[in-house]
Amino acid sequence: MKPNYLIMLTLTVLLYACNEDSEPIIDPSNLLIGAWGNPSYVENNITFTRVAELSESGYGISFNVNSSILEHKNAGFCGTPPITYDNFEGNWSQNNDIVSISSSYWGGIHNFKWKIISVDKNELLVKNINED
């Protein structure tokens, strides 16, 4: 029996498409929009890299066009390993280079502000300027 080359070609294309990594969202009108992960901390500064999706095993934040956020962060009061992470929803607003964020967490609501030092299609550098 001859193999059906059209079926094999279709399956190959589908398998390739399923294995292809998702591309990160980039909004040229506001480069802050999208998902940011892999944080690196130096004093009050945090450097993020743009990601296609938030990691299941670390902190990340996704800024959405509709002013909502999804923050992937510590799901409990204890910060010692092993840390359990979960998704928390909230909202954000931007005034020039200041981003105000309000997000739920395991203990209530967390409000904080970041000053955007720089942002491009690959990297976000912010300074933590306010927490309550």
DRENTORKOL-3810 file (N, C-alpha, C; in nm, 4 decimals):
REM DRENTORKOL-3810
@n.u->0.0834; n.v->-0.1162; n.w->0.0000; ca.u->0.0000; ca.v->0.0000; ca.w->0.0000; c.u->0.0893; c.v->0.1245; c.w->0.0000
@n.u->0.0653; n.v->0.2182; n.w->-0.0914; ca.u->0.1427; ca.v->0.3404; ca.w->-0.1011; c.u->0.0975; c.v->0.4391; c.w->0.0060
@n.u->0.1926; n.v->0.5060; n.w->0.0685; ca.u->0.1520; ca.v->0.6081; ca.w->0.1661; c.u->0.0923; c.v->0.7284; c.w->0.0943
@n.u->-0.0025; n.v->0.7882; n.w->0.1549; ca.u->-0.0660; ca.v->0.9054; ca.w->0.0984; c.u->0.0193; c.v->1.0274; c.w->0.1355
@n.u->0.0897; n.v->1.0830; n.w->0.0381; ca.u->0.1838; ca.v->1.1920; ca.w->0.0624; c.u->0.1143; c.v->1.3196; c.w->0.1086
@n.u->-0.0067; n.v->1.3422; n.w->0.0631; ca.u->-0.0799; ca.v->1.4609; ca.w->0.1065; c.u->-0.1110; c.v->1.4549; c.w->0.2558
@n.u->-0.1499; n.v->1.3399; n.w->0.3043; ca.u->-0.1781; ca.v->1.3236; ca.w->0.4471; c.u->-0.0496; c.v->1.3386; c.w->0.5270
@n.u->0.0596; n.v->1.2806; n.w->0.4794; ca.u->0.1874; ca.v->1.2912; ca.w->0.5503; c.u->0.2358; c.v->1.4358; c.w->0.5544
@n.u->0.2198; n.v->1.5078; n.w->0.4448; ca.u->0.2597; ca.v->1.6476; ca.w->0.4401; c.u->0.1760; c.v->1.7307; c.w->0.5371
@n.u->0.0463; n.v->1.7075; n.w->0.5398; ca.u->-0.0424; ca.v->1.7796; ca.w->0.6306; c.u->-0.0053; c.v->1.7523; c.w->0.7755
@n.u->0.0205; n.v->1.6277; n.w->0.8101; ca.u->0.0595; ca.v->1.5929; ca.w->0.9470; c.u->0.1931; c.v->1.6572; c.w->0.9845
@n.u->0.2862; n.v->1.6598; n.w->0.8913; ca.u->0.4161; ca.v->1.7218; ca.w->0.9176; c.u->0.3997; c.v->1.8707; c.w->0.9458
@n.u->0.3205; n.v->1.9381; n.w->0.8658; ca.u->0.2967; ca.v->2.0816; ca.w->0.8858; c.u->0.2281; c.v->2.1060; c.w->1.0198
@n.u->0.1280; n.v->2.0249; n.w->1.0542; ca.u->0.0584; ca.v->2.0407; ca.w->1.1820; c.u->0.1515; c.v->2.0175; c.w->1.3002
@n.u->0.2344; n.v->1.9158; n.w->1.2928; ca.u->0.3297; ca.v->1.8893; ca.w->1.4011; c.u->0.4290; c.v->2.0033; c.w->1.4155
@n.u->0.4755; n.v->2.0569; n.w->1.3051; ca.u->0.5688; ca.v->2.1690; ca.w->1.3092; c.u->0.5015; c.v->2.2912; c.w->1.3712
@n.u->0.3787; n.v->2.3177; n.w->1.3345; ca.u->0.3056; ca.v->2.4339; ca.w->1.3870; c.u->0.2815; c.v->2.4193; c.w->1.5367
@n.u->0.2538; n.v->2.3004; n.w->1.5837; ca.u->0.2294; ca.v->2.2778; ca.w->1.7256; c.u->0.3562; c.v->2.2924; c.w->1.8075
@n.u->0.4704; n.v->2.2600; n.w->1.7509; ca.u->0.5967; ca.v->2.2684; ca.w->1.8223; c.u->0.6590; c.v->2.4068; c.w->1.8183
@n.u->0.6120; n.v->2.4928; n.w->1.7305; ca.u->0.6692; ca.v->2.6254; ca.w->1.7164; c.u->0.6348; c.v->2.7104; c.w->1.8381
@n.u->0.7359; n.v->2.7782; n.w->1.8952; ca.u->0.7133; ca.v->2.8642; ca.w->2.0102; c.u->0.6257; c.v->2.9821; c.w->1.9709
@n.u->0.5410; n.v->3.0228; n.w->2.0630; ca.u->0.4577; ca.v->3.1403; ca.w->2.0415; c.u->0.5462; c.v->3.2638; c.w->2.0406
@n.u->0.5056; n.v->3.3600; n.w->1.9630; ca.u->0.5777; ca.v->3.4866; ca.w->1.9579; c.u->0.5203; c.v->3.5795; c.w->2.0641
@n.u->0.6060; n.v->3.6557; n.w->2.1304; ca.u->0.5551; ca.v->3.7520; ca.w->2.2286; c.u->0.4706; c.v->3.8598; c.w->2.1610
@n.u->0.3765; n.v->3.9138; n.w->2.2367; ca.u->0.2935; ca.v->4.0240; ca.w->2.1890; c.u->0.3745; c.v->4.1519; c.w->2.1966
@n.u->0.3770; n.v->4.2278; n.w->2.0881; ca.u->0.4437; ca.v->4.3577; ca.w->2.0866; c.u->0.3463; c.v->4.4587; c.w->2.0259
@n.u->0.3111; n.v->4.5595; n.w->2.1057; ca.u->0.2228; ca.v->4.6666; ca.w->2.0597; c.u->0.3102; c.v->4.7896; c.w->2.0342
@n.u->0.3350; n.v->4.8248; n.w->1.9085; ca.u->0.4249; ca.v->4.9363; ca.w->1.8795; c.u->0.3764; c.v->5.0703; c.w->1.9351
@n.u->0.2457; n.v->5.0844; n.w->1.9615; ca.u->0.1953; ca.v->5.2101; ca.w->2.0161; c.u->0.2221; c.v->5.2226; c.w->2.1664
@n.u->0.2442; n.v->5.1100; n.w->2.2348; ca.u->0.2815; ca.v->5.1098; ca.w->2.3771; c.u->0.3609; c.v->4.9824; c.w->2.4034
@n.u->0.4922; n.v->4.9943; n.w->2.4084; ca.u->0.5789; ca.v->4.8768; ca.w->2.4234; c.u->0.5633; c.v->4.8076; c.w->2.5582
@n.u->0.4968; n.v->4.8714; n.w->2.6541; ca.u->0.4738; ca.v->4.8073; ca.w->2.7837; c.u->0.3751; c.v->4.6909; c.w->2.7717
@n.u->0.2813; n.v->4.6995; n.w->2.6775; ca.u->0.1801; ca.v->4.5957; ca.w->2.6590; c.u->0.2487; c.v->4.4632; c.w->2.6257
@n.u->0.2068; n.v->4.3579; n.w->2.6951; ca.u->0.2614; ca.v->4.2245; ca.w->2.6708; c.u->0.3035; c.v->4.1594; c.w->2.8013
@n.u->0.3672; n.v->4.0448; n.w->2.7901; ca.u->0.4092; ca.v->3.9659; ca.w->2.9059; c.u->0.5574; c.v->3.9851; c.w->2.9325
@n.u->0.5906; n.v->3.9998; n.w->3.0606; ca.u->0.7284; ca.v->4.0223; ca.w->3.1033; c.u->0.7640; c.v->3.9222; c.w->3.2115
@n.u->0.8794; n.v->3.8585; n.w->3.1971; ca.u->0.9229; ca.v->3.7582; ca.w->3.2940; c.u->1.0726; c.v->3.7618; c.w->3.3144
@n.u->1.1248; n.v->3.6590; n.w->3.3774; ca.u->1.2677; ca.v->3.6445; ca.w->3.4051; c.u->1.3253; c.v->3.7680; c.w->3.4736
@n.u->1.2649; n.v->3.8117; n.w->3.5858; ca.u->1.3116; ca.v->3.9342; ca.w->3.6491; c.u->1.4524; c.v->3.9204; c.w->3.7064
@n.u->1.5257; n.v->4.0304; n.w->3.6975; ca.u->1.6584; ca.v->4.0418; ca.w->3.7568; c.u->1.6558; c.v->4.1664; c.w->3.8441
@n.u->1.6919; n.v->4.1507; n.w->3.9716; ca.u->1.6797; ca.v->4.2589; ca.w->4.0684; c.u->1.8162; c.v->4.3168; c.w->4.1056
@n.u->1.8278; n.v->4.4502; n.w->4.0991; ca.u->1.9455; ca.v->4.5216; ca.w->4.1465; c.u->1.8943; c.v->4.6428; c.w->4.2234
@n.u->1.9106; n.v->4.6405; n.w->4.3557; ca.u->1.8560; ca.v->4.7429; ca.w->4.4447; c.u->1.7071; c.v->4.7597; c.w->4.4158
@n.u->1.6604; n.v->4.8796; n.w->4.3828; ca.u->1.5172; ca.v->4.9010; ca.w->4.3552; c.u->1.4822; c.v->4.8838; c.w->4.2081
@n.u->1.5778; n.v->4.8439; n.w->4.1264; ca.u->1.5535; ca.v->4.8268; ca.w->3.9831; c.u->1.5225; c.v->4.6803; c.w->3.9513
@n.u->1.4316; n.v->4.6631; n.w->3.8568; ca.u->1.3961; ca.v->4.5286; ca.w->3.8101; c.u->1.4051; c.v->4.5291; c.w->3.6581
@n.u->1.4790; n.v->4.4344; n.w->3.6032; ca.u->1.4877; ca.v->4.4172; ca.w->3.4583; c.u->1.4108; c.v->4.2917; c.w->3.4199
@n.u->1.3192; n.v->4.3070; n.w->3.3246; ca.u->1.2397; ca.v->4.1958; ca.w->3.2733; c.u->1.2748; c.v->4.1732; c.w->3.1273
@n.u->1.2520; n.v->4.0518; n.w->3.0807; ca.u->1.2587; ca.v->4.0243; ca.w->2.9375; c.u->1.1176; c.v->3.9938; c.w->2.8891
@n.u->1.0916; n.v->4.0312; n.w->2.7652; ca.u->0.9598; ca.v->4.0035; ca.w->2.7065; c.u->0.9488; c.v->3.8529; c.w->2.6823
@n.u->0.8348; n.v->3.7961; n.w->2.7179; ca.u->0.8112; ca.v->3.6525; ca.w->2.7015; c.u->0.6791; c.v->3.6305; c.w->2.6290
@n.u->0.6664; n.v->3.5158; n.w->2.5675; ca.u->0.5418; ca.v->3.4810; ca.w->2.4993; c.u->0.4322; c.v->3.4477; c.w->2.6000
@n.u->0.4718; n.v->3.3885; n.w->2.7114; ca.u->0.3757; ca.v->3.3555; ca.w->2.8175; c.u->0.4489; c.v->3.3534; c.w->2.9504
@n.u->0.3744; n.v->3.3739; n.w->3.0584; ca.u->0.4334; ca.v->3.3778; ca.w->3.1907; c.u->0.4772; c.v->3.2383; c.w->3.2341
@n.u->0.5902; n.v->3.2331; n.w->3.3015; ca.u->0.6451; ca.v->3.1072; ca.w->3.3514; c.u->0.5589; c.v->3.0541; c.w->3.4655
@n.u->0.5500; n.v->2.9251; n.w->3.4757; ca.u->0.4768; ca.v->2.8617; ca.w->3.5859; c.u->0.5587; c.v->2.8614; c.w->3.7146
@n.u->0.6893; n.v->2.8872; n.w->3.7057; ca.u->0.7756; ca.v->2.8710; ca.w->3.8230; c.u->0.8493; c.v->2.9976; c.w->3.8629
@n.u->0.7931; n.v->3.1125; n.w->3.8325; ca.u->0.8589; ca.v->3.2362; ca.w->3.8723; c.u->0.7688; c.v->3.3554; c.w->3.8523
@n.u->0.8173; n.v->3.4703; n.w->3.8982; ca.u->0.7388; ca.v->3.5928; ca.w->3.8885; c.u->0.7314; c.v->3.6409; c.w->3.7444
@n.u->0.6163; n.v->3.6957; n.w->3.7091; ca.u->0.5975; ca.v->3.7586; ca.w->3.5791; c.u->0.4719; c.v->3.8429; c.w->3.5828
@n.u->0.4626; n.v->3.9361; n.w->3.4886; ca.u->0.3465; ca.v->4.0246; ca.w->3.4825; c.u->0.3107; c.v->4.0482; c.w->3.3369
@n.u->0.1827; n.v->4.0512; n.w->3.3098; ca.u->0.1335; ca.v->4.0738; ca.w->3.1745; c.u->0.0441; c.v->4.1969; c.w->3.1752
@n.u->0.0829; n.v->4.2989; n.w->3.0970; ca.u->0.0045; ca.v->4.4210; ca.w->3.0831; c.u->-0.0847; c.v->4.4060; c.w->2.9599
@n.u->-0.2153; n.v->4.4214; n.w->2.9794; ca.u->-0.3106; ca.v->4.4056; ca.w->2.8701; c.u->-0.3625; c.v->4.5412; c.w->2.8231
@n.u->-0.4075; n.v->4.5470; n.w->2.6989; ca.u->-0.4565; ca.v->4.6704; ca.w->2.6374; c.u->-0.5722; c.v->4.7303; c.w->2.7166
@n.u->-0.6559; n.v->4.6490; n.w->2.7748; ca.u->-0.7753; ca.v->4.6970; ca.w->2.8455; c.u->-0.7460; c.v->4.7421; c.w->2.9888
@n.u->-0.6196; n.v->4.7716; n.w->3.0195; ca.u->-0.5749; ca.v->4.8176; ca.w->3.1525; c.u->-0.5823; c.v->4.7100; c.w->3.2602
@n.u->-0.6004; n.v->4.5853; n.w->3.2217; ca.u->-0.5963; ca.v->4.4767; ca.w->3.3189; c.u->-0.4564; c.v->4.4161; c.w->3.3180
@n.u->-0.4226; n.v->4.3511; n.w->3.4281; ca.u->-0.2951; ca.v->4.2790; ca.w->3.4355; c.u->-0.3203; c.v->4.1377; c.w->3.4845
@n.u->-0.2250; n.v->4.0541; n.w->3.4575; ca.u->-0.2185; ca.v->3.9215; ca.w->3.5158; c.u->-0.0794; c.v->3.9119; c.w->3.5761
@n.u->-0.0745; n.v->3.8909; n.w->3.7062; ca.u->0.0528; ca.v->3.8816; ca.w->3.7756; c.u->0.0690; c.v->3.7380; c.w->3.8242
@n.u->0.1803; n.v->3.6759; n.w->3.7909; ca.u->0.2101; ca.v->3.5397; ca.w->3.8357; c.u->0.3110; c.v->3.5543; c.w->3.9482
@n.u->0.2664; n.v->3.5224; n.w->4.0708; ca.u->0.3519; ca.v->3.5484; ca.w->4.1869; c.u->0.3230; c.v->3.4500; c.w->4.2988
@n.u->0.3978; n.v->3.4658; n.w->4.4069; ca.u->0.3887; ca.v->3.3806; ca.w->4.5236; c.u->0.2434; c.v->3.3678; c.w->4.5694
@n.u->0.1987; n.v->3.2442; n.w->4.5858; ca.u->0.0589; ca.v->3.2184; ca.w->4.6204; c.u->0.0350; c.v->3.2044; c.w->4.7703
@n.u->0.1388; n.v->3.2195; n.w->4.8516; ca.u->0.1219; ca.v->3.2045; ca.w->4.9953; c.u->0.2070; c.v->3.3026; c.w->5.0732
@n.u->0.1877; n.v->3.3044; n.w->5.2040; ca.u->0.2580; ca.v->3.4007; ca.w->5.2882; c.u->0.4050; c.v->3.3656; c.w->5.3074
@n.u->0.4420; n.v->3.2429; n.w->5.2856; ca.u->0.5798; ca.v->3.1988; ca.w->5.3099; c.u->0.6639; c.v->3.2166; c.w->5.1840
@n.u->0.7785; n.v->3.2808; n.w->5.1992; ca.u->0.8653; ca.v->3.3054; ca.w->5.0843; c.u->0.9852; c.v->3.2135; c.w->5.0770
@n.u->0.9869; n.v->3.1077; n.w->5.1587; ca.u->1.0985; ca.v->3.0149; ca.w->5.1524; c.u->1.0621; c.v->2.8963; c.w->5.0641
@n.u->1.1601; n.v->2.8436; n.w->4.9921; ca.u->1.1338; ca.v->2.7309; ca.w->4.9013; c.u->1.0785; c.v->2.6105; c.w->4.9747
@n.u->0.9953; n.v->2.5329; n.w->4.9115; ca.u->0.9459; ca.v->2.5501; ca.w->4.7761; c.u->0.8319; c.v->2.6527; c.w->4.7720
@n.u->0.8402; n.v->2.7453; n.w->4.6776; ca.u->0.7399; ca.v->2.8498; ca.w->4.6618; c.u->0.6358; c.v->2.8035; c.w->4.5607
@n.u->0.5104; n.v->2.8261; n.w->4.5942; ca.u->0.4000; ca.v->2.7955; ca.w->4.5045; c.u->0.3547; c.v->2.9249; c.w->4.4388
@n.u->0.3375; n.v->2.9220; n.w->4.3077; ca.u->0.2960; ca.v->3.0398; ca.w->4.2324; c.u->0.1536; c.v->3.0235; c.w->4.1822
@n.u->0.0880; n.v->3.1383; n.w->4.1643; ca.u->-0.0472; ca.v->3.1382; ca.w->4.1092; c.u->-0.0679; c.v->3.2688; c.w->4.0332
@n.u->-0.1747; n.v->3.2757; n.w->3.9565; ca.u->-0.2086; ca.v->3.3959; ca.w->3.8812; c.u->-0.3026; c.v->3.4834; c.w->3.9627
@n.u->-0.2757; n.v->3.6138; n.w->3.9606; ca.u->-0.3585; ca.v->3.7116; ca.w->4.0299; c.u->-0.3918; c.v->3.8230; c.w->3.9322
@n.u->-0.5163; n.v->3.8672; n.w->3.9349; ca.u->-0.5620; ca.v->3.9703; ca.w->3.8423; c.u->-0.5588; c.v->4.1073; c.w->3.9087
@n.u->-0.5539; n.v->4.2079; n.w->3.8252; ca.u->-0.5552; ca.v->4.3440; ca.w->3.8745; c.u->-0.5691; c.v->4.4403; c.w->3.7588
@n.u->-0.5285; n.v->4.5665; n.w->3.7836; ca.u->-0.5350; ca.v->4.6653; ca.w->3.6774; c.u->-0.4147; c.v->4.7583; c.w->3.6877
@n.u->-0.3947; n.v->4.8342; n.w->3.5823; ca.u->-0.2812; ca.v->4.9250; ca.w->3.5763; c.u->-0.3202; c.v->5.0516; c.w->3.5019
@n.u->-0.2468; n.v->5.1573; n.w->3.5307; ca.u->-0.2614; ca.v->5.2820; ca.w->3.4569; c.u->-0.1228; c.v->5.3418; c.w->3.4405
@n.u->-0.1094; n.v->5.4247; n.w->3.3389; ca.u->0.0209; ca.v->5.4836; ca.w->3.3091; c.u->0.0069; c.v->5.6345; c.w->3.2927
@n.u->0.0952; n.v->5.7087; n.w->3.3582; ca.u->0.1031; ca.v->5.8529; ca.w->3.3443; c.u->0.2487; c.v->5.8858; c.w->3.3115
@n.u->0.2746; n.v->5.9110; n.w->3.1842; ca.u->0.4117; ca.v->5.9306; ca.w->3.1345; c.u->0.4950; c.v->5.8065; c.w->3.1664
@n.u->0.5988; n.v->5.8196; n.w->3.2495; ca.u->0.6845; ca.v->5.7045; ca.w->3.2778; c.u->0.6523; c.v->5.6360; c.w->3.4107
@n.u->0.5388; n.v->5.6718; n.w->3.4733; ca.u->0.4963; ca.v->5.6095; ca.w->3.5989; c.u->0.3810; c.v->5.5133; c.w->3.5718
@n.u->0.3984; n.v->5.3892; n.w->3.6177; ca.u->0.2950; ca.v->5.2866; ca.w->3.6041; c.u->0.2424; c.v->5.2537; c.w->3.7434
@n.u->0.1131; n.v->5.2729; n.w->3.7632; ca.u->0.0472; ca.v->5.2392; ca.w->3.8894; c.u->-0.0224; c.v->5.1054; c.w->3.8718
@n.u->0.0039; n.v->5.0142; n.w->3.9643; ca.u->-0.0475; ca.v->4.8776; ca.w->3.9544; c.u->-0.1242; c.v->4.8432; c.w->4.0816
@n.u->-0.2404; n.v->4.7843; n.w->4.0652; ca.u->-0.3198; ca.v->4.7335; ca.w->4.1761; c.u->-0.3529; c.v->4.5885; c.w->4.1444
@n.u->-0.3087; n.v->4.4990; n.w->4.2308; ca.u->-0.3231; ca.v->4.3563; ca.w->4.2028; c.u->-0.3666; c.v->4.2818; c.w->4.3279
@n.u->-0.4487; n.v->4.1810; n.w->4.3071; ca.u->-0.4848; ca.v->4.0951; ca.w->4.4194; c.u->-0.3653; c.v->4.0064; c.w->4.4532
@n.u->-0.3657; n.v->3.9556; n.w->4.5744; ca.u->-0.2677; ca.v->3.8554; ca.w->4.6170; c.u->-0.3304; c.v->3.7748; c.w->4.7288
@n.u->-0.2599; n.v->3.6775; n.w->4.7818; ca.u->-0.3160; ca.v->3.5863; ca.w->4.8804; c.u->-0.3666; c.v->3.6591; c.w->5.0056
@n.u->-0.3185; n.v->3.7811; n.w->5.0333; ca.u->-0.3575; ca.v->3.8526; ca.w->5.1546; c.u->-0.4464; c.v->3.9729; c.w->5.1312
@n.u->-0.4858; n.v->3.9987; n.w->5.0074; ca.u->-0.5714; ca.v->4.1142; ca.w->4.9815; c.u->-0.5365; c.v->4.1823; c.w->4.8506
@n.u->-0.5111; n.v->4.3134; n.w->4.8590; ca.u->-0.4775; ca.v->4.3938; ca.w->4.7416; c.u->-0.3396; c.v->4.4556; c.w->4.7623
@n.u->-0.2592; n.v->4.4540; n.w->4.6585; ca.u->-0.1238; ca.v->4.5114; ca.w->4.6613; c.u->-0.1206; c.v->4.6255; c.w->4.5606
@n.u->-0.0906; n.v->4.7464; n.w->4.6081; ca.u->-0.0778; ca.v->4.8635; ca.w->4.5219; c.u->0.0679; c.v->4.9059; c.w->4.5189
@n.u->0.1206; n.v->4.9303; n.w->4.4003; ca.u->0.2583; ca.v->4.9758; ca.w->4.3893; c.u->0.2779; c.v->5.0540; c.w->4.2608
@n.u->0.3909; n.v->5.1257; n.w->4.2540; ca.u->0.4228; ca.v->5.2071; ca.w->4.1367; c.u->0.5639; c.v->5.1751; c.w->4.0896
@n.u->0.5772; n.v->5.1751; n.w->3.9588; ca.u->0.7072; ca.v->5.1595; ca.w->3.8951; c.u->0.7350; c.v->5.2812; c.w->3.8082
@n.u->0.8585; n.v->5.3235; n.w->3.8069; ca.u->0.9019; ca.v->5.4238; ca.w->3.7102; c.u->0.9712; c.v->5.3487; c.w->3.5980
@n.u->0.9252; n.v->5.3696; n.w->3.4753; ca.u->0.9873; ca.v->5.3034; ca.w->3.3607; c.u->1.1171; c.v->5.3761; c.w->3.3280
@n.u->1.2270; n.v->5.3065; n.w->3.3427; ca.u->1.3586; ca.v->5.3608; ca.w->3.3077; c.u->1.3803; c.v->5.3460; c.w->3.1575
@n.u->1.3481; n.v->5.2269; n.w->3.1068; ca.u->1.3552; ca.v->5.2028; ca.w->2.9626; c.u->1.2666; c.v->5.0845; c.w->2.9274
@n.u->1.2169; n.v->5.0859; n.w->2.8054; ca.u->1.1381; ca.v->4.9745; ca.w->2.7542; c.u->1.1591; c.v->4.9693; c.w->2.6036
@n.u->1.1816; n.v->4.8484; n.w->2.5530; ca.u->1.1887; ca.v->4.8275; ca.w->2.4093; c.u->1.1194; c.v->4.6954; c.w->2.3793
@n.u->1.1361; n.v->4.6454; n.w->2.2601; ca.u->1.0618; ca.v->4.5237; ca.w->2.2241; c.u->1.1116; c.v->4.3992; c.w->2.2967
@n.u->1.2292; n.v->4.4066; n.w->2.3621; ca.u->1.2844; ca.v->4.2888; ca.w->2.4284; c.u->1.3018; c.v->4.3016; c.w->2.5792
@n.u->1.3142; n.v->4.4245; n.w->2.6304; ca.u->1.3505; ca.v->4.4410; ca.w->2.7702; c.u->1.2759; c.v->4.5578; c.w->2.8344
@n.u->1.2400; n.v->4.5394; n.w->2.9612; ca.u->1.1748; ca.v->4.6406; ca.w->3.0417; c.u->1.2574; c.v->4.6608; c.w->3.1675
@n.u->1.2980; n.v->4.7862; n.w->3.1934; ca.u->1.3713; ca.v->4.8205; ca.w->3.3144; c.u->1.2873; c.v->4.9196; c.w->3.3925
@n.u->1.2514; n.v->4.8828; n.w->3.5159; ca.u->1.1694; ca.v->4.9688; ca.w->3.6003; c.u->1.2374; c.v->4.9895; c.w->3.7352
@n.u->1.1987; n.v->5.0984; n.w->3.7999; ca.u->1.2440; ca.v->5.1255; ca.w->3.9362; c.u->1.1214; c.v->5.1239; c.w->4.0246
@n.u->1.1275; n.v->5.0455; n.w->4.1322; ca.u->1.0177; ca.v->5.0384; ca.w->4.2282; c.u->1.0198; c.v->5.1673; c.w->4.3095
@n.u->0.9146; n.v->5.2500; n.w->4.2965; ca.u->0.9148; ca.v->5.3785; ca.w->4.3655; c.u->0.8123; c.v->5.3888; c.w->4.4770
@n.u->0.7198; n.v->5.2930; n.w->4.4861; ca.u->0.6165; ca.v->5.3041; ca.w->4.5865; c.u->0.5517; c.v->5.1694; c.w->4.6104
@n.u->0.5311; n.v->5.1383; n.w->4.7383; ca.u->0.4540; ca.v->5.0197; ca.w->4.7755; c.u->0.3710; c.v->5.0553; c.w->4.8968
@n.u->0.2545; n.v->4.9928; n.w->4.9081; ca.u->0.1788; ca.v->5.0110; ca.w->5.0335; c.u->0.1569; c.v->4.8786; c.w->5.1004
END
